Amino acid sequence: MKKGITIGRASFRYALLGATILTGVGGIAHAQDAAPQATGDVIVVTGFKKSAADAIRAKKQNIEISDGISSDGLGRFPDLNVGEALQRIPGVQINREAEGRNATIGLRGMPGYYARTTLNGQAFAEPPYVTTTGGADGTPLGAFNSDIFTAFSIQKSPMANSQSGGLSGNIDMQIAPALGRKDGGFAKAAYEYNTNGGLGAPAYTIGYNKHFNSDFAVFGTFAYRKENFRRDTLRYNGYNRLTLAQSKLTAQQFADAYGAYYGTTASSSTFTLAQALGSNPYTAPSNVGSLSQNGIWALGLMRQYTRMNVGTLQSGSLGAEWRVNDNLKIGVTGYHSDRDLPDTVQYFLLNDPFGTATVEPLSSPVVMENGFAVIPRTRNSNYDGKSSTRLFSQKQAADGLFLNAEWENDKWRFAGVIAATSSSNSSEETELDLRTVTLGGSGNNGLVEVMDTGLGELNDFYQSVTPNPQNVMFTLPFRASATTAGFQPGYWNWAPNAPQDLFTSDGKYLLHVGGTHRYAAKSVNSVQLDAERQVDFGPITSIQGGVRSESNEYTSHGVRNMAYGIQTQNITASMLIKAPSVDDFMEGKAPINTDWLTIDPIPFLNAIRPVTRYNNGELSELGFNVFYADGGFANNNFKVTNELMQAYIQAKYDTSIFGHRVRGNFGVRSETTEYEVTTLDRTARVASNGGVGARSDYTWHTYKDTYSQILPSAIAVGDVFENVVLRAAYYKTYVRPDPQTSSPVRSYSYSTNNESTATQTITNVNINLASGQLKPYLADNYDLSLEWYNRPNGLISLAYFKKKLTNRVAAIADPAVLCPADGSDWGFGALTWNGSYCSATNANDVVNGVPNSYRIFAGGNHNIDSPTYVSGLEFNIQQNFDFLPSFWKNFGGSLNYAFTQAKQTGGSANPFPGISKHNYNAILYYETAKYGIRAVYNWRSEYNLDGSGTFFGNARNAAARGQLDLSASYNINERISVSLDAYNLTNSFRKEYQGDERMVRQIDYDGQTFTASVKANF
């Protein structure tokens, strides 16, 4: 038995991860002349101490500034997913806002879409994200099972031979080639248990590597995992200022009770008592404005929410490699991943006490640090109460094949790669809502709620409603349209001006059937050729160059459903079920409303389909009529194609300056892009079919452009002392505007201007301009890293980086710029700017006998001239205590800390949402040849979030959060090991707030996760 192999295959891999994260572990420290590769000599673990020493030695000799993680070469990464593992690296922050463990990350002070994700150093079709909020999270790393990979590398200073496009860096996912792997196989079985909901899920992985001889080898890995986990959420969607009418107080009672919270002079940041009480007579109390200046506020829309994530993840990789002779080697690597979550469901209870509801304060206002005075506890009646079920099927898939060849002798090296990759992502949301509507005037819908925000404390949150249950199901037949006589009693009624809703004749109840379906597909195909010549020309040691042709295509399709034509006669009360999280919501930590009935989605959908077609129109993929006028259709139908021609040349050097070795490279990369976007733009001024719209309202448009980039880069690595290394790097790169964030589709929305009269209607036309003509973002990147290898198994390092971004995309601020003389391309004629608004003077018409004119309000994005600066510090320390006596020598640990900040010149001090200024990881492990244990604590400071999606009010902050994970492993013998992993032992949850943590906006609760596994090597 070889002791190294025994330890490597069955020792404590968690300790390995903790030790190697900060040192550029094996598999990510690669020769400067090659694209990032996970070679067998680096990846295969042969004992912790040796692997740590090899990793530190590789980092010291490496050229680029990089960090990463690796497996044991036979299929084990010690975290829930890739994103959770990568967050251990300084400068990486996981995006916990992403639901469903999508595992997107931010890198070096920027969101995920500013990073470039590659596979074995090559561009590939990563699963495109689809989102309901318009944000971009970057590559969903959760779409892959990490067991098929051997390493993940973060290239923080990519050089000319690396793929461009990573403003924050390149994230390389690596699959080791066949000849570099050791013979043998493994089988692993695991079981995951999530405390939130008591949900369990099995997982299995099998892999095998085989050398048929010293020159030919194959490998294959297949991983299957059941996904079955839950997130519970309280969404405090926004706070509203309490009105006199809602309080049911007299003006004097209101003034006496709350005058201290109103200002005396109106401004943008104050609200006066006179504004609150209007023309009602009152005597102002003497304490007006003494406690606050902005009025009193109470919680508006409250969402009690559970998401069940149910499905499977299947991933596989395989490859073969043949050494034809001493000079030539060829290989093939393929991968496939399919994450299918067809049964993912969201359950909501949505109660909104504002509008015509009555809001009775039950507690005194609490003045927040942001100046808001909030009443946490209220009794609300006649509010809008809704129970919502959203079947939210998700499917992410990715496939690829890489063919590579390399020929080399002592002077020349030639390499070539052909890549064919594709991916897709689909999100099919079907909304099924049962709603009791707030009634105006003297009406009352009978709902009463007591609500307490808890001021951000889960145990103090409270919600209860009457009657019990709040929402009920009843059966009414369907009538296709309303008549001039009004809605017909005894029927569900449908009208084109509310195409996703069915109403009862009294307006008290509403049945909503809608949903947005988004589909995205991506393909990336490329051919790359590289050549390198060894030279002896002063300090220059080699000249390397290459060419690359790449074609990538992104296709988006989306529709919005409507309720027309469903078979309501088949709906029964038995289709209402108790929400599955009622009895253990947040494991009992939040006393929620338990009178929560919701629609059972599968029997309901089976009962209401097939639908009657609306005007013989199209049906969606799920068999519903399409609502063409909605943004779910208008914003999501386009195709973007980029044809790239790339070339680079770089020189490597190795010399001595004043007795100190200095090495590195410098080079330049040239890229030319032929860009084409085809969009389905709305050209009809008014949506047809009574506002529902039709495909004939849209016209395909094509826009083409060509642009080129020259991207220089250079790096120098100097041995300051024998064990002290200084690295300095510069590189320029760019990234094309993301098509989903900056949609290339033009869209419209309409509203009635408040200046309209009975004899003159003024319609506001809001045009969201296409973003197809945006230019790429550019970035100049500067890096400096000082590393002290203080002992054979130790490292202390400090890195600084600064990035200057130009051409960032932002919203256009000047409306005058967006008023062309000719508006025919927008469906209007001549347009006139009068200093305040843009008017369509020749597009007036008559609607219902009343003259109608149009005011045009255009908005969109453009490339801004002022630069954005991002900078940061990253500190790493890793030490093994093998120099200590007795059992102390088995200890080791690491600590890393990252600081990042960003500022837009002349604009926001925090231009990037979702990024913390401070982040650290503390790792402590104890390992012997028989067993090991590792503890990891990750903490990040608060960070800002955009006020987007269904949230309203001011932008939000996410509170600082820390999490403790623990892992243990035991080697039964040289072939079999068992392990137990525990995640989030601190039971931490995410909290968002508005200016003050007591003004809570959202709480996400995932609970704790435990994974037990057994692994056998053969």
N, C-alpha and C positions, 0 to 999 in steps of 0.2 A: 504493500500500500504506500502510495506517495502522500506524504503528509500534506504537502502544499495543495494537492488536488482535493483531498478530504476536507480541508478547511475551506477551500474556495467554493466547493459546491454545497456545503451544508452549514457553513458558518453564518454568522449574523450579518445579513446583507444590509440591514438597517444601519448598523454601525458603519458599514462600508460607505453607504450614501452620506451619512453625516460627516464622515472624514474626508470624502473626496469632493464634496460639493464646492468647496472654496478653492480647490487647487487645480481645476481644469483636469478632471479625472481622465483615466485611460479611456480611449475611444473618442475623446474630443480633442486631445492634443495630437495634432497631425502635422505632417511635414508641410512646410510653407509652400511647396510647389504643387500641392494637390488640393482638389476640392475636398471638403471635410469628409473623411472616411473613418469608419469604425473598424480598424484592423484587428485581426485576431490577437496579435502580440500585445495589444493594449487592452482589449476588452476582457479577455479571459482572466478571471480572478483566481489567483493561486495563494490565497491567504491574505488576511487583512493587512498585516504589516508590510508585506511585499507589495501589495497593490497600492497602498498609500505611498510607499517610497517611489514606486514606478510613476505614480500620478504626479507627484511633486517634481520628480526629475523631468518628466515630459513637459510640465508647465514651464520649468526653468529654461528648457531648450527650445520651446515653441516660439514662434515669431508673433503671431497675432494675439491680441488681447481677447481671451475667451474663458468661459466657464461652462460647466455642464454636469451631467449625471450619467451613470452607466448602470446596466444590469450586471448580473453575474455571468452573462453570456449564455445562460440557459433559462431565461425567461422569468425574471422577477424584478419589479420595481416596487419599492416599499411605500406606496401612497395610493390613495383612492383612484387617482387618475394622473395623467401627465402634468396637467396644470398645477395640481397640489404638490407634485414633486418639484417642478421648476421654481415654485415660489421660494424654495430654500436657497436659491442663487441670489446673490446681491444684485439689486436692480430690477428684479422680477416681482410683480404683484399680481395675485390671482383676482379675477373679476368675480366676486361672490354675488353680484347682482344677477349674473347669468343663471337662469333657472335650469333645472334638468342636468346639472353637473356638466355643462358644456365645456368647462375648463378653459375659458379664454383668459388671456393674461395681458397685462401691461408691461412694457419694458422701458427702462431708463426714462421715466417721467412722461411717457406718451402712451396712449391707448394702443390696443393690439393691432389695429389696422395700419399702424406706422412701422410695424416689423415685417420682415419678409420670412415666410416659412418655406423651407426647402427640404428635399429628401435626398440624402446622400450627396448634398451639395448642388442638386439640380432643382430648378423650378418645376413644380408639379401642380396639378389641379387639386388644391385642398378644398374640402367641402365649403361651398359658399354659405355664408350665414343668411338667414331670412329673419326678419324682425318685424314686430308690429309697432315699433316706436320710431323707426327710422334711424336708429343708432347702429354703429358698426363696432363689433366686438373683436374682430380679427378671426383667425382660424379657430374653429371649435375643436380643440385637441381631444375633447371627450368623444369625438366620433371614431377614435381609434382605441383599440385595446393595446396598452403599452407593452404587453408581453411579446408582441411581434417585433419590437425594436430592441436594439442593443445599446443605444446611447442617444442622448439629446445634447446638442451643443448650442451654446449662445455665443455667436461671433459678435463681439462688441466693436471690432475694428476690421470689418471685411476689406480685403484688398482688391486690386483690379481684376484678378481672376475669379472672384466670387460673384455670385448673382447680385445685381443691383436691386434697389427697391426697399432696402431696410433702413429707413431713417433712424430708427432706434436700434437697429441691429438685425442680424439674421438668426433665426431659430432653425437649426438643422436637425431633422429626425433621421436617425441612422440605422441601417440594416447591414450588418457585417457581411462581407462576401464569404462564399463557401470555403475557399482554401484557407482562410484565416481562422476558421472555427476548429475546435477540437472535436474529435469523434465522440459520439455518445448522444443519448437522448434523455428526456425528462418527461414526467407527467405530474401535473399539479391539480389538486382539487381544493376548492375553497368554498366557504360559506360566509356570506355577509349578513349581519343582523343590524337593523336600524331601530333604535329605541323609539323614535317618533313613529307611532303606529304599529310597532312590533312587527316590522316587515322583514322578511328574509329572502335571500337570493343566492343560488349556487353559481359557481364559476369553475371552468375546466380549461386547462391548457396542456397541449402535448407538442413536443418538438423533437426533431432528430437531425443530427449532422453526420454525414458519412463521406469518408475519403475512400474512393474505390482504388486509388493508388496515390502516389505523392503529387500527381499532376492533375487529378480530376476529383472534384468533390461536389456534393449536393447538400441542401438543407431544406427543411420545411418546418413551419410552426403554425399551429391553429389554436385560436383562443375563443372560447364561448363564455359569455357572461349574461346571466339574467339580471335585468334592471328592475328593481322594485323598491322604490323609496319615496318619501313624501316630504314636502315642505309646507308648513303652516305659516300663515302671514296675517298680520293685522295691518291694513293700509288706511292710514288717516289721510285721505286724498287731498284735503285742503281745509282751511279755516275761513269762516265767513264772519264779517262784522254783523253783530246782532242788531236787528231793526226794532223800532218802537212797536210796529204792528205785530211782529212775531212775539214780542215779550208779553203782550196783552196787558201792559201797564199803561197808566195815564202818563202824559208828558211830564207832569210834576213828579210822579213816582219814579219815573225813569231818571229824571235829572237828579233827584235826591239820592238814588241808589248808585248811579254810575257817573255822575258828573265829574268825579275826581279822575276819571280815565279819558277825558276828552280835552282837546286843546282849546285855546281861546282865539287862535289865529290860524286860518286854513292855509295849508301848504301841501307840497307833494308828500310830506312825511307825517302830517298831522291831520286830524279830523275833528271838527269842532262839535260842541254840544248843539249849537244852532243847526248845523248840517244834519245831525242825527234826529232832531225833533221837528225840523221844518217849521211850518206856520202855526203849529200847536202852541198855545200860550203856556208859559211856565216861568218860574222865578229861578234864576241860576243860583245854585248853592255857592257858598264862599270857597269851597275847596276845589273848584273846577281846575282841572289840569294838574293837580298836585301829585298824582300817582303815575299818570301816563298821559300821552298826548294823541293817541291814535284810535281811541274807542275801545270797546270790548268785543271780543271775538269768541266764537264757539266752533266746535268741530262741525264741518259740513259732511260730505259723503264719507261714510265709514264702510270699508270692505273687509269682511271676515272671509278668509280665503284659504283654501287647501288645494295643492297641486299634487296629484298622484302620478308618478312617473313609472310606467309599466311597459316593458318590452324586452328586447334582446340586443346584444352587441356581439357580432361575430367578425373576427379579424383573422387574416392569415398572411403569411409571407413565405416565399420559397425562392430558391435560386440554385444556380449551378455555375461552376467556374472551372476552366480548363487552361492549364499551362501548356500551350502547344509546343514550345521549346524554351530554351533559356532566355529568349528575348521577348516572346509574344505570349500574352495572356488575354483570354476573352471570358466574358461572364454575362449572366442574365440574372436579374432580380425582379421579382414581381410581388405585388401586394394587393390585397382586397380587404375592404372593411365595409360592414353594413350595420348601421345602428337603426333599428326599427322599433319605434315606440307607438304602435297603433292605438294602444289603450290608455294613453296619457289623457287625463281628465282634470279640469279645473272646476272647483265648486266655490261659488261666491254667495254671500249674503250681503246685499248692497242697500244700505239705508241712508237716505238723504233728507235731513230735516229742514232744509231751507226752501226758499220760494214762498209758497203760501202756507207752509207748516207753522205750527205753534212751537216755540222754543222757550221753555220755562227754566231759568237758571236755578240750580239746586245747590250751588256753592259760590263762594266769592271769587272774583277774578284774581288770577295770579299773574303778576307782572314779570315778563320774561326779560332776559338780557338784551334781546333785540327790540325792546320797547312795546311789544304786543302784550295786551292784557287779556289773558285767556281764561274762560270759565270752563273748568274741566268736566263738571257734572251738570247735566241738563235732563229735563223731562220733555220729550218731543212727541207731538201728536199730529195726526193728519199728514204725516211725512210720506215721502215716496219710498216704498219698500219693494225690494226686488230680490228674487231668488234666481240664480243663474247657474246653469251647467254649461261648460264649454268643453266639448270633445276636441282635443288639441293634438291630433296625430302628428308625429314627427318622424321623418326618415332621412338619414344622412348616409350617403354611400360614396366610396372612393375606390378607384381601380387604377393600376399603373403597371407599366412594364419598362424596364431599363435594360438596354443592351450596351455593353461597354467593351472596349478593347484597349490594350496598352502594349506598346512595343518600346523597348529601351535597350541601349548598350551603354558603354562607359562615357559616351559623348552626347547621345541623343535620347530623347524620350518623346514618343508620340502617343496621344490618347484620344479616344473618341467615345461619345455617348449619344445614343439615340433613345429618346424618351417619348412614350405615348401614354398620356394620363387623362382621366376624366373623373368627374364627381358630380354629385347632385345633392340637393337639399329641398325637402318639401315640408310645408307647415299647413295643415288643414284644420282651421279653427271653425267649429260649428257652434254658434251661440244659441242657447235655448233658455229664454227668460220668462218667468212668470212674475208679473208686476202689479202691485196695487198702487194706483196713481194718486198723488195728492190732489185734493179737490179745492177749487177756488171759491171765492165768495163765502157764503155761510156753510158750504159743504164740509163734510167730515168723512174720511174713509174708514174711520174706526181704529186706526193703528195708534198705539201708544208705546213709547220706548223710553227707558231710563238708560242714559249713556254716560260713562265716565272714562276719559282718556287715560287715567292713571298717571298722567304727567310723565309718561315714558317708562313707568315701572309695571312689569307684566302682572305682578300679583295684585296691583291696584286697578287694573283695567276691569271694566264691568259693562255688561250690556244685557238687557232683558226686554222682551217685547210682549205685548198682548194685542190681539187674541193669540191663542195657542192652537195650531201653528199660525205663523204670520201669513203665509201664502197658501192658497188651496188651489186644486185643479178641478175644473168642471168642464163639461162637454157642451159645446155649442157648434151648430153647423156653420159652414163657411159660405160667405157671399162674396162674389168676386169684386164688386165695386159698390160704392155708395151712390145713392140716387139724390136727386135734388130735394127729396123729402127728408134727407138725413139718414143717419144710421138706423138700421132696422132692429128693433128689439128681438132678443132671442137668437141672435146670430153673432158670430165673429165677423167683423167688417174690415175690409181692406181698402185703402185709398192710395193712389200713386204718390201723393206727397209724403207718405210715411211707408215706403215699400217693404220695410223689414218688420212691420208691426201689424197686429190684428187687434181691434178694439171692440169692447162691448158698447152698446148704444148709450149707456149712462156715462161712459168715459172713465169708469172706476177701475176697470181691469184691462190689462194689456198682455198679449202674448207676442213675444219677440222671437223670430227665427231668422238668424243672419249668420254672419261669419265671413272671415277673409281667408282665402286660400292663396298661398304664395309658393311658387316653385322657381327654383334657380338651378341652372346647370352650367357646368364649366368644363372646358377642355384646354389642355396645354400640351402641345406637341413640339419637340425641339430636336435639333441636331447640333452637336458641339464637337469641335476639333481643337486639340491643343498640341503644341510642340514646344520643346525645351532643348536648348543647346548649352552644354557645359562649356565655359570659356575661362581663360586665364588672362584677364585684361585689367591689370591693376587690382582694385578692390572688387571688381565685378566678377562673380563666379558663374553666373548663367543668365541667359536671355530666354524669356518665355513669352509666347504669344498664342492667341487663339481666336477663332471665329465661332459665331453661334447664330443660328436661325431659329426663331421661336414664333409660334402662332398660338395665341390664346383667345378664347371666345367665352363670353359670359352672356347667358340668355335668361331673361326674367319673364315670368308669366304670373298674372294674378287676377283674381276675380273677387267680387263681393256678392254674397247670396242675398235673396230677399224672400219674404214670406208668402208671396202670391202662390196660390194653387195647392197648398198643402191640404191633406185630407184630415181636417179637424174632427170630422165625425168619428174617427178611429181613436181619438184621445180619450183615455179613461183616468180616473183618480188613482188607479193602481200604479200609474207611471210616476207618481211622486214617491220618493224614498227619503229616508233620513240621511243627511250628509254623513259620509263615512267617518269623518273626524270629530263628530259631535261629542262623543263620550271621552275622547282623550286628546282634544285639541291642545297642541303645545304641551303634551304630557300633563295636562291639568294645571299648567302654570298661569293660564289666562282664563278667568271666569267668563266664558263667552255665552252668547245667546244659544241655548240648546233647542229652541223651537225652530229648527232649521230643516225644512223640507226642500228638496231639490228634485229636478227632473232626472229620471233614469234615462241616460241618453240613447242606449242601443234600442230598447223596445219603442221608445218615442220616435226615433228616426225611422225605424222599420214601419211604424204605423202611418206616418204622414206622407210617405213616398209610395209610388211615384206621384209627382206633382203634375198639375195642369200647366201647360206652357203658357207664358204670357205673350200674346200677340205672335205666336209661333216663333218666339225668340230662342236663343241658345240656353242650354243647361250647363251648369258647372260640372266639374269632375265628380262631385258628390250627388248630382242629380237635382239641384235646385235652380230656380230661375236666377239669371244674372242681373244684378243691379249695376248697370253700366255707368250711371252718373256718379257713383261713389268713388272715392279716391282709391279704394281697394282694387278697382279695375283701372282707373285713369292713370295711376302712378307706377304701375308694375309691369307694363308690357313693352319690352325693348330688348335689343341685342347690341352688345358692344364687342368689337373685334379689334385686336391689336396684332399687327405683324411687325416683328422686331428683327433687325439685323444688328448684330453686336460684334465688336472686335476689341481685343485688348493686347497690350504689350507691357511687360514689366521686366525689370532687371533686379537680380539679387546680388547682394554684396556682403562681404565678410572681410573686415580689416581690423587694424589696431590703431588706437589713438592714445598717445601718451601712455602706452603700455596696457591699455584697457581694450578688450575685444568689443567691437561694434559690428552688428550685423543687421540685415533687414532687406527691404525691397522698396522700389518706387516704380510707378507705372501709371498708365492712363487707359481708360475704357471709353469706347465710343459706342453710342447706341442711337439708332434711327428707328422711329416708330411711325408706322402708317396706321392711323386711327380711323375707325368707322363706327358710327352709332346709327342704328335704325330704331325709330320710336313710333309708337302708335299715339299720336297727339290728337287731342280733342280739337276739332275745327268748327263744330256746330256752336253757335253763340248761345243757344238755349237748348237744354237737353230735351230730346224728343220723347214721345210716349208718355206725355203728362208728367215729365220730370224723371222718369225711370231711365230714359236714354236707350240707345241702341248702338250696335257696332257701326252703323252708318254715320254716327256722330263723330267718328274718328277717322283719321287719315294717316297712312304711313309716311314718315319723312326720313331722309337719310342725310347725315352730315359727315364730311370727311376732313381730315387734317393730317399733316405730317410735321413732326418735330424731331429735333436731334439734341443729344446731350453729350458733352465731353466731361468725363468724370476722372479727375486725377486722384492719386492716392500715394501715400508713402508711410513707411514705418521704420523706426530705428530702435534697436535693442542693444543696450550697453551694459557690460559687466562692470559696475562701479567698483565693487570689491569682489572677492572670491564668491561670496554668497549673497550679494546684493545686485539685483537686476533692475535697470530702469528702461521703460518702454515709452516711446512717444509716437503717436500715429495721427495721421490726417487722412480723411477720405471724403469725397463728395459723392452724393447719390441723389436719387429722386424717387418719387412714387406717384403713380398715376392716380387721379381722383377716384375714389371708390364709387362705383356706379349705383350702389344701393343707398349710400349716404347722400350723395349729390345726384339725385335721380335725373337722367337725361330727358325725362318726359315732362311736357308742359301740361298743367292741369288747371281747372277752373273751379271756383265756388261762387255762389250768389247769395246776397242778403239784401234786405230792404233798408235803404238809408232812412235814418230817423228824421230827415227833413222832408220826407214824403208827405203829401197831403191827399185829401179826398179827390182832388182834381189833377194831381200830378204825382206819379210814382217815380222815385229815383232808385234804381237798382245798382248796388255796389257789385262790381265784378272783380273778384280777387284771382289774379293769375299767378300761378307758381311757374316761373320761367324754367325752361329746360336748361340743364347744366351740361349739355353735351359739348360745349365749346371751352370748358375749363382746361387750363394748362396744368402740367404736373407740379407738385410741390418739389422744391429743391432744398438741400441741406448741406452745409459745411460742418464737418464733424472733427473735433479735436479730442484726443485722448492722451492721458499721461498716467503711467502706472509704476509704482515703486514696490519691489518685492524683496523681502529679506527671508532667505532660507536659513533660519537661525540654527537648525540642526537637521540631521538626515530625514526626520519625519515631521518637520515643523515648517510652518510658513506664516509670515505676517506681511500683509500687503495693504497698500492704500492707492486707490485709483481716483482720478479726476477726469470728468468729461464736460465738454461744452458743445452745444449744437446751435447753429444759426439756421433757422428755417425761413425760406422765402416762398412766395406764391401760395401761401396757405389759403384755403377757401373759407370765405365768410359771407354772411348775408349782405346784400347791397343796402346801403343806408339812405342814399339819395333818391327819392321817388321821381324827381324831375328827369333823372337819367333814363328812367324806364318809361318814358312817354314819347314814343316816336311819332313823327307826323303822320305816318301811314300805319294804321292798325289792322290792315286787311289780313295780315298773317295770323292775327288773333281772332279773326271772325268779325272784325269791325272795319269801318272805313277810316276817314280822317280823324285824328286825335288832336286835342288841343290842351296845352298846359296853361292853367290860369294862375299859377303861383301857389295853389293849394292842392289841386287835384287834376287828374287827367280825365277829360270828358270826351266821350264818343259822340261828336256832334251830328253825324249823319246816320246813326244807327238807331234813332228813336223809333218806337213802334207803339202800338196800342194793346194793352192787356186788360181784358174784361171791360172794355169801353173807356179805360183811363189811359191817358198818354204816359208813356214810359221812356225815361232817358237813362243812360248808363254812365257811371263813373268807374274808371279803370284804376285799380290798385294792384300794381304788379310787384312781385317780389322774387327773389332768387339769390343765387350765389355768384361770387366772382373771386378771382385771385387778388388778394390784397398785397400792396407793395411793402407795407411796413413789416419788418422781420419779427419772428418769434424766437426767443432765446430759451434754451433748456440747458441746465447745468446740474451737476451732482457730484457727490463723493461716495465712494464705496470702500469700506474697511473690512478686511478679512483677517482672521487669526485661526490657525488650526494647530493643535499640538497633540501628539501622542505622549503618554506618560510612561513609555517603555524604559525610560532611564531610572524609574523609581524602583525600589525593592518590593519584593513579595507581591501580594495581589494588587497593589497600587499600579503596577506596570500594565495592568489590563485596562486601565481607564484611558479615556481620551475625550476630546471635545473640540468644538469649533464655535465661533461667534462671528456673525457678519452683520454689518449695519450699512444702510444706504440712505443717503439724503438726496432728494431731487427737488428742483424748483423750476418753474416756467413762467415767462412773462411775455405778453404780446406788447410790442412797442405802441404806446398810445392807446392801449386797451386793457384787457383783463390781466390781472396778476395770476389768474389760474385758468389759462385758456383751454386746458385739457381736463375733462371730467374723469373721475374714477381713479385719480393718482394721488397717493399719500406722499407727503414730504419726508416722512420718517418710516423706516421699515427695518426690523432686525429679526434674526434667527439665532437661537441659542440651542446647541446640540451637545448632549452629554451621553456617552456610551460606556459600557463595560462589556468586554468580549474575551472569551476563552475559546479554545478549540472545540469545546463541548456545547457551550451556550452563550447567549449574549442578550443584552437589553439596551434599548436606546430611547431617550426622551428628547423631543423636539418642541420648542416653544417658538411660535411665530407671532409677531406683533406688528401692526401698522397703525399709523396715526390717522386722524380723521381726514376726509377728503370730500371735495365738492361733487355734486351731481347736477345735471341739467334738470330743470323743471319741464318734463316732456311726457309724452304719452297721455294717459288719462289723469295724470296729476295736474293740479292747477295751483296758483299761488306762486310764491317765491321759489327759487331754486333751493335744493336741499343739500344737506351735508350727511355723510355717513359717519357714524361715531367711530372712534378708535376701537380696535378689537384685537384681542389676543386669543390664541388657541394652543392647547397642549395636546400632543400626540405621543403615544407610547407604543413600543414594539418589543416583543420578546421572541426568541427563537431557541430551539433545542435540537441537537443532532442525536437522533436515536442511534444511528450508526453512520458509516461512511457514505451510505446511499440514501438514507431517509431522514428527513428533517421535518419538524412541525413548527408552526409559528402562530402567534396571536398578536393582532394589531388592534389598537384602540385609538380612535380619532375623536378629537374634540372632547377630551376628558373634562375640560373646564366648562362644558355645556354652554359655550358662548353663542350668542345670537347676533345677527346684524340689526343695527338700529339706525334709522335716518331721522333727521330732525331739521327744523327750520330756525336757524339762528340760536336756539337754546335747546338743549337735550330734552327739556321738559315739554317743548312744543314738538312732540313726536309726530313723524310723518309715516313711518313704516317700521315694522318689526318682523324679521324673518327668523323662523325657528326650524332648524334641521335636526336637532337632537344629537345623539352620539351614535357612532358606528363602530362595530366590532367585526373583525374578520379573522376566522380561523382557517388555516390551510395546512395541507400536508403535501410534501413534494418528494418524489422518488427519482433518482438518477439511474440510468442504465446505459 
